[in-house]
Amino acid sequence: MPVVHTEADFGKMSTLVRRAYMKRMGQSKWERHVKDIREFWTKVQEVIEKLSLIWERVRLYQDGLPNSGPEVEKT
């Protein structure tokens, strides 16, 4: 499952992210971007709900790395 961030995920930085995006891409693209992300997560929810999972046994893990440049290989 890819990590697709909603505006809320950015917390205090959400205003900065929104402004930077709109400055680069424009308001209409921002609005489309937000709509696409909302639709993505709605679809994910619909698919998961159809799996008939035993929720007490479900574990969800998110893995991510900061954007810190290439990894350094130790020799």
N, CA, C, O and CB atoms as a CASP TS submission, in Angstrom:
PFRMAT TS
TARGET T0000
AUTHOR 0000-0000-0000
METHOD Language model
MODEL 1
PARENT N/A
ATOM      1  N   MET     1       0.851  -1.165   0.000  1.00  0.00           N
ATOM      2  CA  MET     1       0.000   0.000   0.000  1.00  0.00           C
ATOM      3  C   MET     1       0.900   1.231   0.000  1.00  0.00           C
ATOM      4  O   MET     1       1.727   1.376   0.900  1.00  0.00           O
ATOM      5  CB  MET     1      -0.970  -0.004   1.221  1.00  0.00           C
ATOM      6  N   PRO     2       0.767   2.100  -0.959  1.00  0.00           N
ATOM      7  CA  PRO     2       1.610   3.305  -0.964  1.00  0.00           C
ATOM      8  C   PRO     2       1.193   4.250   0.148  1.00  0.00           C
ATOM      9  O   PRO     2       0.047   4.236   0.596  1.00  0.00           O
ATOM     10  CB  PRO     2       1.531   4.024  -2.325  1.00  0.00           C
ATOM     11  N   VAL     3       2.124   5.061   0.582  1.00  0.00           N
ATOM     12  CA  VAL     3       1.817   6.089   1.562  1.00  0.00           C
ATOM     13  C   VAL     3       1.372   7.326   0.789  1.00  0.00           C
ATOM     14  O   VAL     3       2.156   7.934   0.062  1.00  0.00           O
ATOM     15  CB  VAL     3       3.052   6.398   2.492  1.00  0.00           C
ATOM     16  N   VAL     4       0.115   7.684   0.956  1.00  0.00           N
ATOM     17  CA  VAL     4      -0.454   8.859   0.288  1.00  0.00           C
ATOM     18  C   VAL     4      -0.968   9.758   1.400  1.00  0.00           C
ATOM     19  O   VAL     4      -1.929   9.421   2.092  1.00  0.00           O
ATOM     20  CB  VAL     4      -1.610   8.472  -0.747  1.00  0.00           C
ATOM     21  N   HIS     5      -0.328  10.892   1.563  1.00  0.00           N
ATOM     22  CA  HIS     5      -0.640  11.765   2.687  1.00  0.00           C
ATOM     23  C   HIS     5      -1.828  12.674   2.414  1.00  0.00           C
ATOM     24  O   HIS     5      -1.968  13.248   1.334  1.00  0.00           O
ATOM     25  CB  HIS     5       0.559  12.598   3.034  1.00  0.00           C
ATOM     26  N   THR     6      -2.677  12.784   3.429  1.00  0.00           N
ATOM     27  CA  THR     6      -3.735  13.778   3.399  1.00  0.00           C
ATOM     28  C   THR     6      -3.168  15.074   3.968  1.00  0.00           C
ATOM     29  O   THR     6      -2.086  15.082   4.556  1.00  0.00           O
ATOM     30  CB  THR     6      -4.995  13.302   4.202  1.00  0.00           C
ATOM     31  N   GLU     7      -3.891  16.145   3.793  1.00  0.00           N
ATOM     32  CA  GLU     7      -3.438  17.426   4.325  1.00  0.00           C
ATOM     33  C   GLU     7      -3.263  17.348   5.845  1.00  0.00           C
ATOM     34  O   GLU     7      -2.338  17.947   6.394  1.00  0.00           O
ATOM     35  CB  GLU     7      -4.433  18.542   3.955  1.00  0.00           C
ATOM     36  N   ALA     8      -4.140  16.620   6.516  1.00  0.00           N
ATOM     37  CA  ALA     8      -4.068  16.487   7.979  1.00  0.00           C
ATOM     38  C   ALA     8      -2.779  15.806   8.424  1.00  0.00           C
ATOM     39  O   ALA     8      -2.283  16.077   9.518  1.00  0.00           O
ATOM     40  CB  ALA     8      -5.269  15.699   8.496  1.00  0.00           C
ATOM     41  N   ASP     9      -2.232  14.924   7.586  1.00  0.00           N
ATOM     42  CA  ASP     9      -0.998  14.225   7.933  1.00  0.00           C
ATOM     43  C   ASP     9       0.180  15.169   8.113  1.00  0.00           C
ATOM     44  O   ASP     9       1.137  14.839   8.814  1.00  0.00           O
ATOM     45  CB  ASP     9      -0.670  13.208   6.874  1.00  0.00           C
ATOM     46  N   PHE    10       0.121  16.318   7.499  1.00  0.00           N
ATOM     47  CA  PHE    10       1.236  17.264   7.584  1.00  0.00           C
ATOM     48  C   PHE    10       1.186  18.123   8.842  1.00  0.00           C
ATOM     49  O   PHE    10       2.119  18.875   9.125  1.00  0.00           O
ATOM     50  CB  PHE    10       1.244  18.156   6.367  1.00  0.00           C
ATOM     51  N   GLY    11       0.099  18.010   9.593  1.00  0.00           N
ATOM     52  CA  GLY    11      -0.006  18.727  10.861  1.00  0.00           C
ATOM     53  C   GLY    11       0.230  20.219  10.703  1.00  0.00           C
ATOM     54  O   GLY    11      -0.391  20.874   9.867  1.00  0.00           O
ATOM     55  N   LYS    12       1.134  20.746  11.514  1.00  0.00           N
ATOM     56  CA  LYS    12       1.427  22.177  11.516  1.00  0.00           C
ATOM     57  C   LYS    12       1.976  22.667  10.181  1.00  0.00           C
ATOM     58  O   LYS    12       1.900  23.856   9.872  1.00  0.00           O
ATOM     59  CB  LYS    12       2.410  22.495  12.612  1.00  0.00           C
ATOM     60  N   MET    13       2.524  21.757   9.399  1.00  0.00           N
ATOM     61  CA  MET    13       3.115  22.150   8.113  1.00  0.00           C
ATOM     62  C   MET    13       2.099  22.165   6.972  1.00  0.00           C
ATOM     63  O   MET    13       2.456  22.506   5.845  1.00  0.00           O
ATOM     64  CB  MET    13       4.250  21.212   7.761  1.00  0.00           C
ATOM     65  N   SER    14       0.851  21.805   7.235  1.00  0.00           N
ATOM     66  CA  SER    14      -0.131  21.682   6.156  1.00  0.00           C
ATOM     67  C   SER    14      -0.325  22.992   5.396  1.00  0.00           C
ATOM     68  O   SER    14      -0.478  22.981   4.175  1.00  0.00           O
ATOM     69  CB  SER    14      -1.462  21.218   6.717  1.00  0.00           C
ATOM     70  N   THR    15      -0.319  24.109   6.103  1.00  0.00           N
ATOM     71  CA  THR    15      -0.478  25.405   5.427  1.00  0.00           C
ATOM     72  C   THR    15       0.693  25.674   4.496  1.00  0.00           C
ATOM     73  O   THR    15       0.500  26.149   3.377  1.00  0.00           O
ATOM     74  CB  THR    15      -0.604  26.542   6.456  1.00  0.00           C
ATOM     75  N   LEU    16       1.897  25.376   4.945  1.00  0.00           N
ATOM     76  CA  LEU    16       3.090  25.576   4.114  1.00  0.00           C
ATOM     77  C   LEU    16       3.062  24.676   2.884  1.00  0.00           C
ATOM     78  O   LEU    16       3.392  25.106   1.779  1.00  0.00           O
ATOM     79  CB  LEU    16       4.361  25.308   4.930  1.00  0.00           C
ATOM     80  N   VAL    17       2.664  23.420   3.089  1.00  0.00           N
ATOM     81  CA  VAL    17       2.590  22.469   1.975  1.00  0.00           C
ATOM     82  C   VAL    17       1.567  22.943   0.956  1.00  0.00           C
ATOM     83  O   VAL    17       1.836  22.946  -0.246  1.00  0.00           O
ATOM     84  CB  VAL    17       2.228  21.053   2.482  1.00  0.00           C
ATOM     85  N   ARG    18       0.389  23.343   1.435  1.00  0.00           N
ATOM     86  CA  ARG    18      -0.668  23.819   0.535  1.00  0.00           C
ATOM     87  C   ARG    18      -0.203  25.040  -0.251  1.00  0.00           C
ATOM     88  O   ARG    18      -0.380  25.096  -1.468  1.00  0.00           O
ATOM     89  CB  ARG    18      -1.942  24.158   1.331  1.00  0.00           C
ATOM     90  N   ARG    19       0.380  26.004   0.422  1.00  0.00           N
ATOM     91  CA  ARG    19       0.846  27.221  -0.257  1.00  0.00           C
ATOM     92  C   ARG    19       1.916  26.919  -1.300  1.00  0.00           C
ATOM     93  O   ARG    19       1.877  27.452  -2.409  1.00  0.00           O
ATOM     94  CB  ARG    19       1.392  28.217   0.762  1.00  0.00           C
ATOM     95  N   ALA    20       2.867  26.066  -0.944  1.00  0.00           N
ATOM     96  CA  ALA    20       3.949  25.715  -1.878  1.00  0.00           C
ATOM     97  C   ALA    20       3.383  25.000  -3.105  1.00  0.00           C
ATOM     98  O   ALA    20       3.793  25.277  -4.232  1.00  0.00           O
ATOM     99  CB  ALA    20       5.008  24.821  -1.177  1.00  0.00           C
ATOM    100  N   TYR    21       2.458  24.096  -2.889  1.00  0.00           N
ATOM    101  CA  TYR    21       1.850  23.358  -3.994  1.00  0.00           C
ATOM    102  C   TYR    21       1.096  24.317  -4.910  1.00  0.00           C
ATOM    103  O   TYR    21       1.254  24.278  -6.130  1.00  0.00           O
ATOM    104  CB  TYR    21       0.901  22.261  -3.462  1.00  0.00           C
ATOM    105  N   MET    22       0.269  25.183  -4.304  1.00  0.00           N
ATOM    106  CA  MET    22      -0.531  26.110  -5.110  1.00  0.00           C
ATOM    107  C   MET    22       0.354  27.113  -5.845  1.00  0.00           C
ATOM    108  O   MET    22       0.040  27.513  -6.966  1.00  0.00           O
ATOM    109  CB  MET    22      -1.538  26.853  -4.225  1.00  0.00           C
ATOM    110  N   LYS    23       1.445  27.517  -5.227  1.00  0.00           N
ATOM    111  CA  LYS    23       2.362  28.447  -5.896  1.00  0.00           C
ATOM    112  C   LYS    23       2.947  27.804  -7.146  1.00  0.00           C
ATOM    113  O   LYS    23       3.104  28.454  -8.180  1.00  0.00           O
ATOM    114  CB  LYS    23       3.493  28.883  -4.940  1.00  0.00           C
ATOM    115  N   ARG    24       3.265  26.528  -7.036  1.00  0.00           N
ATOM    116  CA  ARG    24       3.890  25.824  -8.165  1.00  0.00           C
ATOM    117  C   ARG    24       2.874  25.355  -9.205  1.00  0.00           C
ATOM    118  O   ARG    24       3.116  25.447 -10.408  1.00  0.00           O
ATOM    119  CB  ARG    24       4.676  24.631  -7.656  1.00  0.00           C
ATOM    120  N   MET    25       1.719  24.845  -8.722  1.00  0.00           N
ATOM    121  CA  MET    25       0.784  24.173  -9.622  1.00  0.00           C
ATOM    122  C   MET    25      -0.539  24.915  -9.826  1.00  0.00           C
ATOM    123  O   MET    25      -1.247  24.656 -10.799  1.00  0.00           O
ATOM    124  CB  MET    25       0.498  22.807  -9.100  1.00  0.00           C
ATOM    125  N   GLY    26      -0.878  25.835  -8.920  1.00  0.00           N
ATOM    126  CA  GLY    26      -2.138  26.554  -9.022  1.00  0.00           C
ATOM    127  C   GLY    26      -3.213  25.965  -8.124  1.00  0.00           C
ATOM    128  O   GLY    26      -3.136  24.808  -7.711  1.00  0.00           O
ATOM    129  N   GLN    27      -4.210  26.780  -7.833  1.00  0.00           N
ATOM    130  CA  GLN    27      -5.263  26.372  -6.904  1.00  0.00           C
ATOM    131  C   GLN    27      -6.114  25.232  -7.456  1.00  0.00           C
ATOM    132  O   GLN    27      -6.462  24.313  -6.714  1.00  0.00           O
ATOM    133  CB  GLN    27      -6.149  27.556  -6.576  1.00  0.00           C
ATOM    134  N   SER    28      -6.451  25.272  -8.727  1.00  0.00           N
ATOM    135  CA  SER    28      -7.312  24.213  -9.265  1.00  0.00           C
ATOM    136  C   SER    28      -6.624  22.848  -9.207  1.00  0.00           C
ATOM    137  O   SER    28      -7.277  21.837  -8.950  1.00  0.00           O
ATOM    138  CB  SER    28      -7.710  24.536 -10.711  1.00  0.00           C
ATOM    139  N   LYS    29      -5.316  22.814  -9.443  1.00  0.00           N
ATOM    140  CA  LYS    29      -4.581  21.540  -9.346  1.00  0.00           C
ATOM    141  C   LYS    29      -4.537  21.069  -7.889  1.00  0.00           C
ATOM    142  O   LYS    29      -4.624  19.872  -7.617  1.00  0.00           O
ATOM    143  CB  LYS    29      -3.133  21.693  -9.910  1.00  0.00           C
ATOM    144  N   TRP    30      -4.402  22.024  -6.948  1.00  0.00           N
ATOM    145  CA  TRP    30      -4.411  21.665  -5.527  1.00  0.00           C
ATOM    146  C   TRP    30      -5.751  21.026  -5.155  1.00  0.00           C
ATOM    147  O   TRP    30      -5.796  19.983  -4.502  1.00  0.00           O
ATOM    148  CB  TRP    30      -4.143  22.914  -4.645  1.00  0.00           C
ATOM    149  N   GLU    31      -6.825  21.662  -5.577  1.00  0.00           N
ATOM    150  CA  GLU    31      -8.150  21.143  -5.271  1.00  0.00           C
ATOM    151  C   GLU    31      -8.349  19.753  -5.861  1.00  0.00           C
ATOM    152  O   GLU    31      -8.943  18.887  -5.219  1.00  0.00           O
ATOM    153  CB  GLU    31      -9.222  22.091  -5.791  1.00  0.00           C
ATOM    154  N   ARG    32      -7.861  19.533  -7.071  1.00  0.00           N
ATOM    155  CA  ARG    32      -7.941  18.211  -7.701  1.00  0.00           C
ATOM    156  C   ARG    32      -7.100  17.192  -6.928  1.00  0.00           C
ATOM    157  O   ARG    32      -7.519  16.053  -6.727  1.00  0.00           O
ATOM    158  CB  ARG    32      -7.471  18.284  -9.172  1.00  0.00           C
ATOM    159  N   HIS    33      -5.922  17.613  -6.503  1.00  0.00           N
ATOM    160  CA  HIS    33      -5.011  16.772  -5.728  1.00  0.00           C
ATOM    161  C   HIS    33      -5.692  16.309  -4.431  1.00  0.00           C
ATOM    162  O   HIS    33      -5.665  15.125  -4.098  1.00  0.00           O
ATOM    163  CB  HIS    33      -3.700  17.540  -5.410  1.00  0.00           C
ATOM    164  N   VAL    34      -6.294  17.245  -3.715  1.00  0.00           N
ATOM    165  CA  VAL    34      -6.992  16.918  -2.464  1.00  0.00           C
ATOM    166  C   VAL    34      -8.148  15.961  -2.740  1.00  0.00           C
ATOM    167  O   VAL    34      -8.346  14.999  -1.997  1.00  0.00           O
ATOM    168  CB  VAL    34      -7.514  18.205  -1.773  1.00  0.00           C
ATOM    169  N   LYS    35      -8.905  16.214  -3.790  1.00  0.00           N
ATOM    170  CA  LYS    35     -10.035  15.348  -4.172  1.00  0.00           C
ATOM    171  C   LYS    35      -9.547  13.947  -4.514  1.00  0.00           C
ATOM    172  O   LYS    35     -10.149  12.961  -4.088  1.00  0.00           O
ATOM    173  CB  LYS    35     -10.802  15.947  -5.373  1.00  0.00           C
ATOM    174  N   ASP    36      -8.459  13.848  -5.280  1.00  0.00           N
ATOM    175  CA  ASP    36      -7.910  12.542  -5.661  1.00  0.00           C
ATOM    176  C   ASP    36      -7.468  11.749  -4.437  1.00  0.00           C
ATOM    177  O   ASP    36      -7.713  10.545  -4.359  1.00  0.00           O
ATOM    178  CB  ASP    36      -6.729  12.718  -6.621  1.00  0.00           C
ATOM    179  N   ILE    37      -6.824  12.406  -3.487  1.00  0.00           N
ATOM    180  CA  ILE    37      -6.367  11.719  -2.276  1.00  0.00           C
ATOM    181  C   ILE    37      -7.563  11.238  -1.460  1.00  0.00           C
ATOM    182  O   ILE    37      -7.557  10.117  -0.952  1.00  0.00           O
ATOM    183  CB  ILE    37      -5.473  12.651  -1.422  1.00  0.00           C
ATOM    184  N   ARG    38      -8.581  12.072  -1.334  1.00  0.00           N
ATOM    185  CA  ARG    38      -9.796  11.687  -0.600  1.00  0.00           C
ATOM    186  C   ARG    38     -10.434  10.462  -1.257  1.00  0.00           C
ATOM    187  O   ARG    38     -10.836   9.521  -0.571  1.00  0.00           O
ATOM    188  CB  ARG    38     -10.813  12.870  -0.552  1.00  0.00           C
ATOM    189  N   GLU    39     -10.523  10.480  -2.581  1.00  0.00           N
ATOM    190  CA  GLU    39     -11.108   9.348  -3.302  1.00  0.00           C
ATOM    191  C   GLU    39     -10.255   8.082  -3.140  1.00  0.00           C
ATOM    192  O   GLU    39     -10.798   6.986  -3.005  1.00  0.00           O
ATOM    193  CB  GLU    39     -11.263   9.692  -4.794  1.00  0.00           C
ATOM    194  N   PHE    40      -8.940   8.227  -3.153  1.00  0.00           N
ATOM    195  CA  PHE    40      -8.032   7.100  -2.966  1.00  0.00           C
ATOM    196  C   PHE    40      -8.318   6.406  -1.636  1.00  0.00           C
ATOM    197  O   PHE    40      -8.500   5.190  -1.593  1.00  0.00           O
ATOM    198  CB  PHE    40      -6.563   7.569  -3.025  1.00  0.00           C
ATOM    199  N   TRP    41      -8.357   7.185  -0.545  1.00  0.00           N
ATOM    200  CA  TRP    41      -8.559   6.594   0.775  1.00  0.00           C
ATOM    201  C   TRP    41      -9.968   6.045   0.943  1.00  0.00           C
ATOM    202  O   TRP    41     -10.158   5.067   1.666  1.00  0.00           O
ATOM    203  CB  TRP    41      -8.276   7.619   1.855  1.00  0.00           C
ATOM    204  N   THR    42     -10.945   6.638   0.307  1.00  0.00           N
ATOM    205  CA  THR    42     -12.303   6.099   0.336  1.00  0.00           C
ATOM    206  C   THR    42     -12.324   4.727  -0.327  1.00  0.00           C
ATOM    207  O   THR    42     -12.945   3.796   0.185  1.00  0.00           O
ATOM    208  CB  THR    42     -13.295   7.059  -0.368  1.00  0.00           C
ATOM    209  N   LYS    43     -11.649   4.604  -1.462  1.00  0.00           N
ATOM    210  CA  LYS    43     -11.580   3.321  -2.174  1.00  0.00           C
ATOM    211  C   LYS    43     -10.831   2.272  -1.348  1.00  0.00           C
ATOM    212  O   LYS    43     -11.246   1.115  -1.286  1.00  0.00           O
ATOM    213  CB  LYS    43     -10.893   3.503  -3.544  1.00  0.00           C
ATOM    214  N   VAL    44      -9.738   2.674  -0.720  1.00  0.00           N
ATOM    215  CA  VAL    44      -8.993   1.750   0.149  1.00  0.00           C
ATOM    216  C   VAL    44      -9.912   1.231   1.250  1.00  0.00           C
ATOM    217  O   VAL    44      -9.946   0.032   1.526  1.00  0.00           O
ATOM    218  CB  VAL    44      -7.743   2.447   0.767  1.00  0.00           C
ATOM    219  N   GLN    45     -10.647   2.132   1.871  1.00  0.00           N
ATOM    220  CA  GLN    45     -11.571   1.732   2.931  1.00  0.00           C
ATOM    221  C   GLN    45     -12.614   0.755   2.408  1.00  0.00           C
ATOM    222  O   GLN    45     -12.894  -0.252   3.060  1.00  0.00           O
ATOM    223  CB  GLN    45     -12.258   2.959   3.534  1.00  0.00           C
ATOM    224  N   GLU    46     -13.193   1.032   1.246  1.00  0.00           N
ATOM    225  CA  GLU    46     -14.209   0.151   0.669  1.00  0.00           C
ATOM    226  C   GLU    46     -13.647  -1.244   0.409  1.00  0.00           C
ATOM    227  O   GLU    46     -14.302  -2.243   0.706  1.00  0.00           O
ATOM    228  CB  GLU    46     -14.755   0.747  -0.633  1.00  0.00           C
ATOM    229  N   VAL    47     -12.456  -1.314  -0.136  1.00  0.00           N
ATOM    230  CA  VAL    47     -11.837  -2.615  -0.443  1.00  0.00           C
ATOM    231  C   VAL    47     -11.550  -3.386   0.842  1.00  0.00           C
ATOM    232  O   VAL    47     -11.821  -4.584   0.923  1.00  0.00           O
ATOM    233  CB  VAL    47     -10.528  -2.422  -1.251  1.00  0.00           C
ATOM    234  N   ILE    48     -11.002  -2.701   1.845  1.00  0.00           N
ATOM    235  CA  ILE    48     -10.675  -3.372   3.109  1.00  0.00           C
ATOM    236  C   ILE    48     -11.937  -3.886   3.793  1.00  0.00           C
ATOM    237  O   ILE    48     -11.951  -4.993   4.332  1.00  0.00           O
ATOM    238  CB  ILE    48      -9.919  -2.416   4.049  1.00  0.00           C
ATOM    239  N   GLU    49     -12.985  -3.086   3.770  1.00  0.00           N
ATOM    240  CA  GLU    49     -14.232  -3.513   4.412  1.00  0.00           C
ATOM    241  C   GLU    49     -14.822  -4.756   3.754  1.00  0.00           C
ATOM    242  O   GLU    49     -15.528  -5.513   4.420  1.00  0.00           O
ATOM    243  CB  GLU    49     -15.250  -2.384   4.375  1.00  0.00           C
ATOM    244  N   LYS    50     -14.560  -4.991   2.486  1.00  0.00           N
ATOM    245  CA  LYS    50     -15.074  -6.163   1.779  1.00  0.00           C
ATOM    246  C   LYS    50     -14.263  -7.429   2.071  1.00  0.00           C
ATOM    247  O   LYS    50     -14.663  -8.517   1.656  1.00  0.00           O
ATOM    248  CB  LYS    50     -15.084  -5.898   0.285  1.00  0.00           C
ATOM    249  N   LEU    51     -13.147  -7.311   2.767  1.00  0.00           N
ATOM    250  CA  LEU    51     -12.279  -8.455   3.029  1.00  0.00           C
ATOM    251  C   LEU    51     -12.777  -9.346   4.163  1.00  0.00           C
ATOM    252  O   LEU    51     -12.247 -10.440   4.352  1.00  0.00           O
ATOM    253  CB  LEU    51     -10.897  -7.973   3.347  1.00  0.00           C
ATOM    254  N   SER    52     -13.763  -8.915   4.907  1.00  0.00           N
ATOM    255  CA  SER    52     -14.299  -9.694   6.037  1.00  0.00           C
ATOM    256  C   SER    52     -13.184 -10.115   6.990  1.00  0.00           C
ATOM    257  O   SER    52     -13.060 -11.289   7.337  1.00  0.00           O
ATOM    258  CB  SER    52     -15.051 -10.941   5.526  1.00  0.00           C
ATOM    259  N   LEU    53     -12.401  -9.172   7.393  1.00  0.00           N
ATOM    260  CA  LEU    53     -11.281  -9.444   8.290  1.00  0.00           C
ATOM    261  C   LEU    53     -11.751  -9.578   9.734  1.00  0.00           C
ATOM    262  O   LEU    53     -12.790  -9.045  10.123  1.00  0.00           O
ATOM    263  CB  LEU    53     -10.231  -8.337   8.181  1.00  0.00           C
ATOM    264  N   ILE    54     -10.967 -10.296  10.503  1.00  0.00           N
ATOM    265  CA  ILE    54     -11.184 -10.374  11.941  1.00  0.00           C
ATOM    266  C   ILE    54     -10.361  -9.239  12.544  1.00  0.00           C
ATOM    267  O   ILE    54      -9.150  -9.364  12.722  1.00  0.00           O
ATOM    268  CB  ILE    54     -10.773 -11.797  12.539  1.00  0.00           C
ATOM    269  N   TRP    55     -11.029  -8.139  12.852  1.00  0.00           N
ATOM    270  CA  TRP    55     -10.332  -6.899  13.203  1.00  0.00           C
ATOM    271  C   TRP    55      -9.441  -7.029  14.430  1.00  0.00           C
ATOM    272  O   TRP    55      -8.434  -6.329  14.534  1.00  0.00           O
ATOM    273  CB  TRP    55     -11.330  -5.807  13.436  1.00  0.00           C
ATOM    274  N   GLU    56      -9.787  -7.900  15.349  1.00  0.00           N
ATOM    275  CA  GLU    56      -8.947  -8.093  16.537  1.00  0.00           C
ATOM    276  C   GLU    56      -7.579  -8.661  16.175  1.00  0.00           C
ATOM    277  O   GLU    56      -6.629  -8.548  16.950  1.00  0.00           O
ATOM    278  CB  GLU    56      -9.643  -9.019  17.530  1.00  0.00           C
ATOM    279  N   ARG    57      -7.481  -9.273  14.995  1.00  0.00           N
ATOM    280  CA  ARG    57      -6.218  -9.892  14.570  1.00  0.00           C
ATOM    281  C   ARG    57      -5.471  -9.055  13.525  1.00  0.00           C
ATOM    282  O   ARG    57      -4.363  -9.413  13.125  1.00  0.00           O
ATOM    283  CB  ARG    57      -6.489 -11.280  14.008  1.00  0.00           C
ATOM    284  N   VAL    58      -6.058  -7.965  13.090  1.00  0.00           N
ATOM    285  CA  VAL    58      -5.454  -7.135  12.045  1.00  0.00           C
ATOM    286  C   VAL    58      -4.384  -6.237  12.643  1.00  0.00           C
ATOM    287  O   VAL    58      -4.574  -5.653  13.710  1.00  0.00           O
ATOM    288  CB  VAL    58      -6.526  -6.287  11.328  1.00  0.00           C
ATOM    289  N   ARG    59      -3.278  -6.134  11.958  1.00  0.00           N
ATOM    290  CA  ARG    59      -2.198  -5.218  12.327  1.00  0.00           C
ATOM    291  C   ARG    59      -1.840  -4.419  11.080  1.00  0.00           C
ATOM    292  O   ARG    59      -1.669  -4.984  10.000  1.00  0.00           O
ATOM    293  CB  ARG    59      -0.942  -5.990  12.899  1.00  0.00           C
ATOM    294  N   LEU    60      -1.731  -3.132  11.230  1.00  0.00           N
ATOM    295  CA  LEU    60      -1.391  -2.257  10.114  1.00  0.00           C
ATOM    296  C   LEU    60      -0.079  -1.567  10.440  1.00  0.00           C
ATOM    297  O   LEU    60       0.057  -0.936  11.488  1.00  0.00           O
ATOM    298  CB  LEU    60      -2.522  -1.214   9.837  1.00  0.00           C
ATOM    299  N   TYR    61       0.879  -1.689   9.547  1.00  0.00           N
ATOM    300  CA  TYR    61       2.188  -1.083   9.733  1.00  0.00           C
ATOM    301  C   TYR    61       2.448  -0.090   8.621  1.00  0.00           C
ATOM    302  O   TYR    61       2.108  -0.327   7.461  1.00  0.00           O
ATOM    303  CB  TYR    61       3.292  -2.153   9.774  1.00  0.00           C
ATOM    304  N   GLN    62       3.043   1.003   8.983  1.00  0.00           N
ATOM    305  CA  GLN    62       3.447   1.989   7.974  1.00  0.00           C
ATOM    306  C   GLN    62       4.948   2.109   8.047  1.00  0.00           C
ATOM    307  O   GLN    62       5.517   2.329   9.116  1.00  0.00           O
ATOM    308  CB  GLN    62       2.752   3.383   8.196  1.00  0.00           C
ATOM    309  N   ASP    63       5.577   1.966   6.918  1.00  0.00           N
ATOM    310  CA  ASP    63       7.019   2.064   6.845  1.00  0.00           C
ATOM    311  C   ASP    63       7.371   3.239   5.957  1.00  0.00           C
ATOM    312  O   ASP    63       6.797   3.397   4.879  1.00  0.00           O
ATOM    313  CB  ASP    63       7.649   0.752   6.316  1.00  0.00           C
ATOM    314  N   GLY    64       8.276   4.038   6.383  1.00  0.00           N
ATOM    315  CA  GLY    64       8.690   5.161   5.560  1.00  0.00           C
ATOM    316  C   GLY    64      10.059   5.654   5.985  1.00  0.00           C
ATOM    317  O   GLY    64      10.472   5.484   7.132  1.00  0.00           O
ATOM    318  N   LEU    65      10.732   6.248   5.068  1.00  0.00           N
ATOM    319  CA  LEU    65      12.045   6.815   5.333  1.00  0.00           C
ATOM    320  C   LEU    65      12.012   8.310   5.063  1.00  0.00           C
ATOM    321  O   LEU    65      11.324   8.759   4.146  1.00  0.00           O
ATOM    322  CB  LEU    65      13.128   6.127   4.475  1.00  0.00           C
ATOM    323  N   PRO    66      12.740   9.078   5.845  1.00  0.00           N
ATOM    324  CA  PRO    66      12.800  10.509   5.549  1.00  0.00           C
ATOM    325  C   PRO    66      13.543  10.748   4.242  1.00  0.00           C
ATOM    326  O   PRO    66      14.369   9.935   3.828  1.00  0.00           O
ATOM    327  CB  PRO    66      13.481  11.274   6.699  1.00  0.00           C
ATOM    328  N   ASN    67      13.248  11.844   3.612  1.00  0.00           N
ATOM    329  CA  ASN    67      13.947  12.220   2.384  1.00  0.00           C
ATOM    330  C   ASN    67      15.307  12.780   2.781  1.00  0.00           C
ATOM    331  O   ASN    67      15.473  13.990   2.938  1.00  0.00           O
ATOM    332  CB  ASN    67      13.122  13.265   1.541  1.00  0.00           C
ATOM    333  N   SER    68      16.267  11.891   2.941  1.00  0.00           N
ATOM    334  CA  SER    68      17.569  12.300   3.468  1.00  0.00           C
ATOM    335  C   SER    68      18.713  12.046   2.493  1.00  0.00           C
ATOM    336  O   SER    68      19.881  12.113   2.875  1.00  0.00           O
ATOM    337  CB  SER    68      17.844  11.577   4.761  1.00  0.00           C
ATOM    338  N   GLY    69      18.389  11.761   1.259  1.00  0.00           N
ATOM    339  CA  GLY    69      19.442  11.528   0.277  1.00  0.00           C
ATOM    340  C   GLY    69      19.828  10.054   0.240  1.00  0.00           C
ATOM    341  O   GLY    69      19.233   9.224   0.928  1.00  0.00           O
ATOM    342  N   PRO    70      20.833   9.744  -0.572  1.00  0.00           N
ATOM    343  CA  PRO    70      21.229   8.342  -0.732  1.00  0.00           C
ATOM    344  C   PRO    70      21.767   7.752   0.571  1.00  0.00           C
ATOM    345  O   PRO    70      22.363   8.447   1.394  1.00  0.00           O
ATOM    346  CB  PRO    70      22.281   8.215  -1.831  1.00  0.00           C
ATOM    347  N   GLU    71      21.542   6.465   0.726  1.00  0.00           N
ATOM    348  CA  GLU    71      22.083   5.763   1.891  1.00  0.00           C
ATOM    349  C   GLU    71      23.601   5.688   1.753  1.00  0.00           C
ATOM    350  O   GLU    71      24.144   5.620   0.651  1.00  0.00           O
ATOM    351  CB  GLU    71      21.463   4.330   2.029  1.00  0.00           C
ATOM    352  N   VAL    72      24.256   5.704   2.885  1.00  0.00           N
ATOM    353  CA  VAL    72      25.706   5.609   2.894  1.00  0.00           C
ATOM    354  C   VAL    72      26.073   4.170   3.240  1.00  0.00           C
ATOM    355  O   VAL    72      25.639   3.622   4.254  1.00  0.00           O
ATOM    356  CB  VAL    72      26.343   6.623   3.908  1.00  0.00           C
ATOM    357  N   GLU    73      26.864   3.589   2.391  1.00  0.00           N
ATOM    358  CA  GLU    73      27.277   2.208   2.613  1.00  0.00           C
ATOM    359  C   GLU    73      28.537   2.206   3.477  1.00  0.00           C
ATOM    360  O   GLU    73      29.524   2.860   3.139  1.00  0.00           O
ATOM    361  CB  GLU    73      27.526   1.470   1.259  1.00  0.00           C
ATOM    362  N   LYS    74      28.504   1.475   4.586  1.00  0.00           N
ATOM    363  CA  LYS    74      29.656   1.380   5.473  1.00  0.00           C
ATOM    364  C   LYS    74      30.596   0.318   4.942  1.00  0.00           C
ATOM    365  O   LYS    74      30.164  -0.746   4.498  1.00  0.00           O
ATOM    366  CB  LYS    74      29.223   1.058   6.924  1.00  0.00           C
ATOM    367  N   THR    75      31.862   0.611   4.991  1.00  0.00           N
ATOM    368  CA  THR    75      32.856  -0.380   4.544  1.00  0.00           C
ATOM    369  C   THR    75      33.710  -0.865   5.659  1.00  0.00           C
ATOM    370  O   THR    75      34.590  -1.699   5.445  1.00  0.00           O
ATOM    371  CB  THR    75      33.730   0.187   3.475  1.00  0.00           C
TER
END
